[in-house]
Amino acid sequence: MSKTFEVIERVGISTEGVTEAVKEVVLEANAEKKIGWFEVMEQRGRVTSEGKVEFQVKVRLGRKLKE
């Protein structure tokens, strides 16, 4: 059993909220290859030119290299 992990970082974006931004990035990465764990590194946001609030999260994801 491998105890080696690959660690990647991605940014999730949502106008619904921080939770939705995290879910989006984690589920997308998990669809590519199974995720073992994740950690939210940063939270930030902005107001778009249309006046909407956009939530952004930087997420660190870990996956086993071999099953």
MODATA-V544552 format. One line per field, one symbol per residue. phi: phi as a letter, one per 30 degrees, with the letter a starting at -180 (. if undefined). burial: 1 if it has 16 or more other ideal C-beta (glycine too) atoms within 10 Angstrom, else 0. A space follows every 10 residues. Layout:
BEGIN
phi = ???
burial = ???
END
This chain:
BEGIN
phi = .dcccccbbb ccbacdlded ddeddddddd ddaeccabbd cbbaaacddd icdccbbcbc bbbddbc
burial = 0000000000 0101000100 1101110010 0000100100 0000100000 0000101110 1010000
END
